[in-house]
Amino acid sequence: MLDVALSIPIWTYVTFMGAALILYITPGADMMFTLASGMRGGARSGIAAAAGIGLGVMGHVVIAAAGLAVLLITYPIAYDALRYAGAAYLLWLAYHTWTDTSDPARREGRSDTWRAFRRGFLTNILNPKVGLFVLAFLPQFANPDIGPVWQQILILGTLLAVGELATYCVLGGFAGMAAARIQRASGWIKKLSAIVFGGLALRLAWN
């Protein structure tokens, strides 16, 4: 695989990361989830959510490389099942956040960080749109003449996941620090986060 990575032209990498950067800064479900997690649980939670999302993206990349994502296109019912499962999870998350009465300052940092990571991963991996996007986007930069396409998808997909991780870690961290400076407003921050989660659920279910 190293030979394939070295065979990919540098211009392909530059073009790919340029397109990926535009995707990173375009507001979407992953960005909003990261910001909401940072606002609710602090910088560590925001960064942990970004890490979970990054792992979810990598999961979609592996699935795309294996060709399993084609099932989402061949069998629409599989797409709908995954989409509604993701929406249901986000609705549960919205309810839990809205009704949470715990004091952020008294939460156990390790458990809250793990919770944010797990939620970020589930939110991403249960979104079939991410899988379809990966399946459609990555092959555009692959060249069969260079080597196996699946290896190129893994290489480019890894760069995509790492770049998204770095970008969202910064966003989640800043959101957490901003929230920490306005602890007196923690009540409405929780409500805002819950509204964001609920909005993402409706968007995922209806689109």
Residue frames as qw, qx, qy, qz and C-alpha x, y, z in Angstrom:
[[0.000, 0.884, 0.467, 0.000, 0.00, 0.00, 0.00],
 [0.342, -0.717, 0.113, 0.597, 2.97, 2.30, 0.59],
 [0.364, -0.015, 0.604, 0.709, 3.91, 1.92, -3.06],
 [0.100, 0.684, 0.644, 0.328, 0.42, 3.01, -4.07],
 [0.240, -0.887, -0.248, 0.307, 0.54, 6.00, -1.71],
 [0.366, -0.534, 0.334, 0.685, 3.86, 7.11, -3.22],
 [0.321, 0.208, 0.704, 0.598, 2.51, 6.60, -6.74],
 [0.080, 0.844, 0.530, -0.024, -0.41, 8.96, -6.27],
 [0.390, 0.508, 0.061, 0.765, 0.59, 12.32, -7.82],
 [0.240, -0.250, -0.438, 0.830, 1.16, 15.17, -5.37],
 [0.227, -0.079, -0.214, -0.947, -1.32, 17.25, -7.33],
 [0.541, -0.358, -0.689, -0.323, -4.01, 14.67, -6.60],
 [0.465, -0.378, -0.613, 0.515, -3.33, 15.01, -2.89],
 [0.081, -0.132, -0.114, 0.981, -3.43, 18.81, -3.11],
 [0.371, -0.186, -0.447, -0.792, -6.69, 18.79, -5.07],
 [0.558, -0.370, -0.740, -0.059, -8.25, 16.22, -2.79],
 [0.387, -0.374, -0.528, 0.656, -7.37, 18.05, 0.43],
 [0.054, 0.008, -0.078, -0.995, -8.52, 21.35, -1.08],
 [0.500, -0.302, -0.550, -0.597, -11.93, 19.85, -1.81],
 [0.571, -0.368, -0.696, 0.232, -11.97, 18.23, 1.63],
 [0.222, -0.133, -0.340, 0.904, -11.22, 21.56, 3.30],
 [0.327, -0.175, -0.250, -0.894, -14.31, 23.07, 1.72],
 [0.638, -0.342, -0.646, -0.241, -16.33, 20.18, 3.11],
 [0.483, -0.218, -0.613, 0.587, -14.86, 20.66, 6.59],
 [0.057, -0.153, -0.237, 0.958, -15.87, 24.30, 6.83],
 [0.393, -0.250, -0.482, -0.742, -19.33, 23.77, 5.33],
 [0.445, -0.188, 0.551, -0.680, -21.89, 23.65, 8.16],
 [0.641, -0.005, -0.675, -0.365, -23.38, 20.19, 8.43],
 [0.825, -0.458, -0.241, -0.227, -24.54, 17.55, 10.87],
 [0.815, -0.078, -0.327, 0.472, -21.04, 16.63, 12.08],
 [0.252, 0.364, -0.195, 0.875, -19.99, 20.22, 12.64],
 [0.464, -0.543, -0.058, -0.697, -23.18, 21.10, 14.50],
 [0.881, -0.361, -0.306, -0.018, -22.92, 17.98, 16.66],
 [0.672, 0.074, -0.322, 0.663, -19.32, 18.82, 17.57],
 [0.003, 0.436, -0.120, 0.892, -20.17, 22.41, 18.47],
 [0.666, -0.509, -0.167, -0.519, -23.19, 21.33, 20.51],
 [0.879, -0.228, -0.356, 0.222, -21.12, 18.73, 22.37],
 [0.478, 0.194, -0.285, 0.808, -18.44, 21.30, 23.17],
 [0.252, -0.490, 0.008, -0.834, -21.01, 23.82, 24.36],
 [0.792, -0.446, -0.234, -0.345, -22.69, 21.24, 26.56],
 [0.917, -0.346, -0.112, 0.165, -19.71, 19.45, 28.09],
 [0.356, -0.822, 0.307, 0.320, -16.69, 21.69, 27.61],
 [0.288, 0.722, -0.551, -0.305, -13.60, 21.58, 25.43],
 [0.234, -0.280, 0.931, 0.025, -12.78, 17.94, 26.22],
 [0.579, 0.378, 0.674, -0.258, -16.25, 16.81, 25.22],
 [0.506, 0.771, -0.066, -0.382, -16.05, 18.79, 21.98],
 [0.131, 0.620, -0.747, -0.200, -12.71, 17.24, 21.10],
 [0.383, -0.059, 0.914, -0.120, -13.92, 13.77, 22.10],
 [0.631, 0.552, 0.416, -0.352, -17.01, 14.17, 19.90],
 [0.411, 0.763, -0.380, -0.324, -14.75, 15.17, 17.01],
 [0.104, -0.423, 0.898, 0.064, -12.63, 12.06, 17.60],
 [0.538, 0.220, 0.777, -0.240, -15.74, 9.86, 17.55],
 [0.592, 0.711, 0.104, -0.366, -16.88, 11.46, 14.31],
 [0.195, 0.696, -0.644, -0.251, -13.44, 10.92, 12.82],
 [0.300, -0.164, 0.939, -0.037, -13.60, 7.24, 13.72],
 [0.603, 0.475, 0.546, -0.336, -17.07, 7.03, 12.18],
 [0.470, 0.763, -0.250, -0.367, -15.81, 8.56, 8.93],
 [0.011, 0.507, -0.851, -0.135, -12.99, 6.02, 8.89],
 [0.505, 0.124, 0.827, -0.215, -15.56, 3.27, 9.37],
 [0.626, 0.662, 0.221, -0.348, -17.46, 4.50, 6.31],
 [0.258, 0.734, -0.563, -0.279, -14.19, 4.60, 4.36],
 [0.242, -0.262, 0.934, 0.006, -13.43, 0.97, 5.22],
 [0.584, 0.392, 0.652, -0.283, -16.96, -0.04, 4.24],
 [0.516, 0.770, -0.082, -0.367, -16.66, 1.84, 0.93],
 [0.082, 0.615, -0.758, -0.203, -13.29, 0.24, 0.21],
 [0.341, -0.043, 0.935, -0.085, -14.81, -3.17, 0.83],
 [0.209, -0.097, -0.678, -0.698, -17.66, -2.39, -1.55],
 [0.090, -0.411, -0.872, 0.251, -20.32, -2.95, 1.10],
 [0.129, 0.418, 0.225, -0.871, -21.69, 0.58, 0.80],
 [0.226, 0.020, -0.658, -0.718, -23.16, -0.41, -2.57],
 [0.151, -0.387, -0.906, 0.085, -25.84, -2.23, -0.57],
 [0.037, 0.520, 0.399, -0.755, -27.22, 1.14, 0.53],
 [0.284, 0.360, -0.342, -0.820, -27.86, 1.98, -3.10],
 [0.274, -0.002, -0.894, -0.355, -29.02, -1.46, -4.24],
 [0.352, -0.494, -0.794, 0.045, -31.41, -1.92, -1.32],
 [0.098, -0.575, -0.014, -0.812, -33.17, 1.36, -0.42],
 [0.718, -0.596, -0.280, -0.226, -34.73, -0.29, 2.64],
 [0.767, -0.183, -0.269, 0.553, -31.23, -0.65, 4.14],
 [0.230, 0.346, -0.038, 0.909, -30.67, 3.06, 3.66],
 [0.440, -0.596, -0.193, -0.644, -34.00, 3.93, 5.29],
 [0.819, -0.446, -0.351, 0.083, -33.40, 1.57, 8.21],
 [0.632, -0.059, -0.220, 0.741, -30.02, 3.11, 8.96],
 [0.035, 0.442, 0.081, 0.892, -31.34, 6.63, 8.47],
 [0.578, -0.612, -0.246, -0.481, -34.24, 6.16, 10.90],
 [0.812, -0.340, -0.336, 0.334, -31.97, 4.45, 13.44],
 [0.443, 0.124, -0.140, 0.877, -29.69, 7.48, 13.37],
 [0.226, -0.520, -0.166, -0.806, -32.63, 9.87, 13.68],
 [0.737, -0.549, -0.358, -0.165, -34.02, 7.92, 16.64],
 [0.720, -0.193, -0.301, 0.595, -30.67, 8.04, 18.38],
 [0.206, 0.271, -0.036, 0.940, -30.41, 11.81, 17.90],
 [0.465, -0.581, -0.270, -0.611, -33.93, 12.30, 19.25],
 [0.796, -0.459, -0.359, 0.166, -33.02, 10.29, 22.33],
 [0.568, -0.002, -0.181, 0.803, -29.90, 12.40, 22.70],
 [0.073, -0.480, -0.127, -0.865, -31.94, 15.60, 22.39],
 [0.658, -0.601, -0.316, -0.326, -34.34, 14.43, 25.12],
 [0.795, -0.308, -0.305, 0.425, -31.51, 13.37, 27.41],
 [0.392, 0.175, -0.088, 0.899, -29.73, 16.70, 26.97],
 [0.258, -0.560, -0.218, -0.756, -32.92, 18.73, 27.51],
 [0.736, -0.582, -0.231, -0.256, -33.77, 16.92, 30.74],
 [0.725, 0.047, -0.416, 0.547, -30.21, 16.74, 32.10],
 [0.331, -0.906, -0.079, -0.253, -30.05, 18.59, 35.43],
 [0.830, -0.283, -0.100, 0.470, -26.50, 17.66, 36.43],
 [0.136, -0.942, 0.155, 0.266, -23.93, 20.32, 37.22],
 [0.753, 0.601, -0.212, 0.167, -21.27, 20.42, 34.46],
 [0.028, 0.761, -0.547, 0.348, -18.62, 21.33, 37.01],
 [0.610, -0.378, 0.620, -0.317, -19.30, 18.13, 38.96],
 [0.928, 0.306, -0.085, -0.193, -19.26, 15.69, 36.07],
 [0.741, -0.367, 0.466, 0.314, -16.55, 13.08, 35.93],
 [0.197, 0.723, -0.403, -0.526, -14.25, 14.23, 33.16],
 [0.124, -0.252, 0.914, 0.292, -13.27, 10.77, 31.95],
 [0.335, 0.388, 0.854, -0.090, -16.80, 9.37, 31.73],
 [0.340, 0.785, 0.222, -0.467, -18.19, 12.53, 30.12],
 [0.092, 0.630, -0.578, -0.510, -15.38, 12.50, 27.54],
 [0.189, -0.029, 0.962, 0.194, -16.01, 8.85, 26.70],
 [0.365, 0.583, 0.662, -0.298, -19.72, 9.54, 26.41],
 [0.291, 0.787, -0.096, -0.535, -19.09, 12.37, 23.94],
 [0.018, -0.432, 0.804, 0.408, -16.75, 10.16, 21.91],
 [0.274, 0.205, 0.939, 0.007, -19.28, 7.34, 21.77],
 [0.366, 0.710, 0.452, -0.397, -22.10, 9.66, 20.78],
 [0.185, 0.716, -0.370, -0.562, -20.00, 11.28, 18.06],
 [0.095, -0.223, 0.918, 0.315, -19.16, 7.89, 16.60],
 [0.296, 0.402, 0.858, -0.119, -22.75, 6.61, 16.68],
 [0.313, 0.754, 0.200, -0.541, -24.14, 9.83, 15.20],
 [0.185, 0.627, -0.544, -0.527, -21.75, 9.59, 12.26],
 [0.082, -0.149, 0.962, 0.213, -21.78, 5.85, 11.61],
 [0.294, 0.468, 0.804, -0.219, -25.60, 5.75, 11.72],
 [0.324, 0.721, 0.020, -0.612, -25.83, 8.46, 9.05],
 [0.765, 0.252, 0.534, 0.257, -26.04, 6.66, 5.68],
 [0.379, 0.924, 0.045, 0.009, -25.51, 9.95, 3.86],
 [0.259, -0.792, 0.526, 0.171, -21.92, 9.95, 5.03],
 [0.662, -0.094, 0.717, 0.198, -21.42, 6.47, 3.60],
 [0.608, 0.658, 0.426, 0.126, -22.97, 7.43, 0.27],
 [0.116, 0.974, -0.173, -0.089, -20.88, 10.60, 0.15],
 [0.436, -0.583, 0.650, 0.220, -17.68, 8.67, 0.80],
 [0.688, 0.202, 0.674, 0.177, -18.66, 6.14, -1.87],
 [0.488, 0.812, 0.297, 0.120, -19.27, 8.92, -4.41],
 [0.034, -0.978, 0.195, 0.066, -16.46, 11.31, -3.45],
 [0.543, -0.583, 0.555, 0.241, -13.33, 9.22, -2.94],
 [0.751, 0.207, 0.551, 0.300, -13.35, 7.25, -6.23],
 [0.386, 0.916, 0.108, 0.017, -13.25, 10.56, -8.12],
 [0.061, -0.884, 0.464, 0.025, -9.61, 10.90, -7.07],
 [0.728, -0.254, 0.627, 0.107, -8.61, 7.27, -7.68],
 [0.474, 0.632, -0.467, -0.396, -6.77, 6.13, -10.78],
 [0.977, -0.027, 0.185, -0.098, -6.87, 2.40, -11.69],
 [0.718, 0.589, -0.277, 0.249, -3.59, 2.81, -13.58],
 [0.074, -0.725, 0.533, -0.430, -1.77, 3.59, -10.33],
 [0.090, 0.139, -0.942, 0.290, -2.87, 0.53, -8.39],
 [0.192, -0.454, -0.870, 0.001, -5.85, -1.13, -6.69],
 [0.179, -0.598, -0.207, -0.753, -8.68, 1.38, -6.32],
 [0.686, -0.628, -0.358, -0.085, -9.62, 0.06, -2.89],
 [0.679, -0.242, -0.205, 0.662, -6.13, 0.87, -1.60],
 [0.181, 0.314, 0.106, 0.926, -6.37, 4.40, -2.97],
 [0.447, -0.648, -0.354, -0.504, -9.77, 4.81, -1.29],
 [0.746, -0.518, -0.323, 0.266, -8.28, 3.73, 2.04],
 [0.537, -0.024, -0.070, 0.840, -5.35, 6.13, 1.67],
 [0.036, -0.401, -0.193, -0.895, -7.45, 9.12, 0.65],
 [0.575, -0.614, -0.437, -0.320, -10.16, 8.21, 3.15],
 [0.683, -0.386, -0.346, 0.514, -7.64, 8.16, 5.97],
 [0.277, 0.096, 0.006, 0.956, -6.54, 11.67, 4.99],
 [0.308, -0.525, -0.386, -0.693, -10.19, 12.73, 4.89],
 [0.681, -0.585, -0.440, 0.001, -10.84, 11.36, 8.40],
 [0.607, -0.251, -0.232, 0.718, -7.64, 12.84, 9.87],
 [0.123, 0.265, 0.141, 0.946, -8.33, 16.24, 8.33],
 [0.462, -0.594, -0.398, -0.526, -11.89, 16.23, 9.66],
 [0.714, -0.470, -0.420, 0.305, -10.63, 15.17, 13.07],
 [0.453, -0.071, -0.131, 0.879, -8.14, 18.05, 13.22],
 [0.090, -0.386, -0.255, -0.882, -10.69, 20.63, 12.03],
 [0.581, -0.576, -0.410, -0.403, -13.47, 19.56, 14.36],
 [0.667, -0.333, -0.432, 0.508, -11.13, 19.20, 17.35],
 [0.221, 0.077, -0.067, 0.970, -10.37, 22.90, 16.97],
 [0.357, -0.414, -0.330, -0.770, -14.07, 23.77, 16.60],
 [0.705, -0.483, -0.513, -0.077, -15.14, 21.57, 19.49],
 [0.580, -0.198, -0.376, 0.695, -12.36, 22.88, 21.71],
 [0.045, 0.178, 0.008, 0.983, -13.23, 26.51, 21.02],
 [0.518, -0.471, -0.423, -0.576, -16.93, 25.82, 21.58],
 [0.716, -0.417, -0.516, 0.217, -16.09, 24.22, 24.92],
 [0.417, -0.096, -0.262, 0.865, -13.88, 27.10, 26.03],
 [0.171, -0.328, -0.192, -0.909, -16.55, 29.60, 25.03],
 [0.643, -0.499, -0.486, -0.319, -19.15, 27.67, 27.01],
 [0.657, -0.281, -0.480, 0.508, -16.82, 27.51, 30.02],
 [0.207, 0.093, -0.127, 0.966, -16.65, 31.31, 30.07],
 [0.434, -0.241, -0.098, -0.863, -20.40, 31.60, 30.38],
 [0.205, -0.099, -0.950, 0.214, -21.20, 29.01, 33.03],
 [0.264, 0.249, 0.480, -0.799, -24.06, 31.16, 34.29],
 [0.604, 0.330, -0.192, -0.700, -25.82, 30.47, 31.02],
 [0.078, -0.204, 0.972, 0.090, -25.36, 26.70, 31.27],
 [0.484, 0.355, 0.687, -0.411, -29.12, 26.17, 31.37],
 [0.592, 0.684, 0.055, -0.424, -29.83, 27.68, 27.98],
 [0.135, 0.573, -0.757, -0.283, -26.68, 26.10, 26.53],
 [0.316, 0.019, 0.944, -0.088, -28.15, 22.67, 27.35],
 [0.536, 0.576, 0.474, -0.396, -31.45, 23.65, 25.78],
 [0.381, 0.742, -0.335, -0.438, -29.69, 24.96, 22.67],
 [0.047, -0.377, 0.910, 0.168, -27.69, 21.74, 22.38],
 [0.437, 0.253, 0.834, -0.223, -30.89, 19.69, 22.70],
 [0.521, 0.703, 0.164, -0.455, -32.54, 21.76, 19.97],
 [0.219, 0.646, -0.635, -0.363, -29.53, 21.19, 17.71],
 [0.204, -0.135, 0.969, 0.018, -29.64, 17.43, 18.28],
 [0.485, 0.468, 0.656, -0.341, -33.39, 17.37, 17.64],
 [0.430, 0.749, -0.125, -0.488, -33.02, 19.44, 14.49],
 [0.074, 0.486, -0.823, -0.284, -30.36, 17.07, 13.18],
 [0.360, 0.121, 0.915, -0.138, -32.69, 14.14, 13.84],
 [0.521, 0.644, 0.386, -0.405, -35.54, 15.73, 11.86],
 [0.309, 0.732, -0.424, -0.434, -33.19, 16.64, 9.02],
 [0.082, -0.324, 0.930, 0.153, -31.82, 13.11, 8.84],
 [0.405, 0.277, 0.842, -0.223, -35.27, 11.52, 8.93],
 [0.467, 0.715, 0.348, -0.386, -36.98, 13.76, 6.39],
 [0.241, 0.745, -0.432, -0.448, -34.23, 14.32, 3.80]]
